[in-house]
């Protein structure tokens, strides 16, 4: 049976992906830079391949014969492109755990045609960053298109970042980002706009961030405007001005420590919300659960299983809800999903987009869940 090749298998997230794949009964191949570390992490009968993420020849050899590659080696804008190219060259499907919007944008631009030619599917940012927002957006939009706006918003309590995440965050803080406005991608930045969003646990301020929904949602949904947000105080938008100063310190912090313990991860709670609005009404969908890193590992493995089963709707680079039926894929996430909620928007949910003052821009083991409800229809 062809294995799932896990690049970065000895890292924190890579180790979780390995364990989730084993639990799912998938054969795995461990890929990384250090043979001793790979052999220590491998179980009896598991394959080991040595390859640096920057070495395309070694990567292509390491991926040969795998049905799919799961890349957990970042920062992706720095070291992530060679693994995508090598997976395609090897004729393997590809998934990654990148949370870097600029990397995802370049993957869509550079690798769609080569992946189609090889008949493989490429799924970038296929973890907590940012699969739930894309799936929720598709579910919220169902039956309401064309839409004026889709908003995705993330709320996490109790999250502790691993060393690798902190190192990558140091890079992300200085990266450009985009929003989807009036049918096209436009330049934006962290904190460019803020809103008030009603999450299951209450109403909170959210600030614009570099989620990939502005890239992915328009690929499968007829919509004019898409922005992605994260729960944070308004002051965080002001703090974005100091990001270039703070970034080196954040990068340095990634050289120390490992990741949160299973007990600490179990205390994390998240809710990812999508709101869709248009002339035919509006709808909110919430995907809620626990354990951000565990959920990322589950998403990668369920995605790999779906690719292996031939469930991808097309070859090429695809958004989550473009590659798979959103409702069917959410169903694959049990038992991790707690509750997914799908409910109509009301007049209380009128959008209140606020530009950040001084931004120079105008406003233009885990769980998931959904409560079904009818969409609010626009009056004639």
Buried (B, 14 or more C-beta within 10 A) or exposed (E): EEBBBBBBBBBBBBBBBBBBBBEBEBBBBBBBBEEEBBEEBBEEEBBBBBBBBBBBEBBBBBBBBBBBBBBBBBBBBBBBBBBBBBBBBBBBBBBBBBBBBBBBBBBBEBBBEBBBEBEBBBBBBBBBBBBBBBBBBBBBBBEBEEBEBBBBBBBBEBBBBBBBBBBBBBBBBBBEBBBBBEEEBBEBBBBBBBBEBBBBEEEBBBBBBBBBBBBBBBBBBEBBBBBBBBBBEBEBBBBBBEBEEBBEEBBEBBEEBEBBEEEEBBBBBBBBBBBBBBEBBBBBBBBBBBBBBBBBBBBBBBBBBBBBEEBBEEBBBBBBBBBBBBBEBBEBBEEBBBBBBBBBBEEEBEBEBBBBEEBEBEBEBBBBBBEEBEBBEEEE
